[in-house]
Amino acid sequence: MWIILGGIAAIILGVLGLIQWWLLFLKALVALVPFILLIGGIFAVIIGISSVKERAEEKREEAAEQSTESDKS
């Protein structure tokens, strides 16, 4: 029960805070957008490089398997 009341109080205070500091909230969002894009871009590059490395490793393993199979024949 106390958790529900605390949640309701937090919602009310949050709404009042947004009303009171709406312009500051918008400025914070505007400031966060480039930062989020930067971090998201860094993660995308890291994931892309990792994916390319995995594909190259898979191709090397397939080539190694094919060469061992051809040696057995």
WOWOQUI-V475533 format. One record per pair of residues at least 4 apart in sequence whose C-alpha atoms are under 6 Angstrom apart, sorted by sequence separation. I is the first residue (numbers start at 0). J is the second residue. D is the distance in whole Angstrom. If there is no record, write none. Layout:
BEGIN
i = [I I]
j = [J J]
d = [D D]
END
This chain:
BEGIN
i = [1 9 12 16 17 35 36 43]
j = [5 13 16 20 21 39 40 47]
d = [6 6 6 6 5 6 6 6]
END
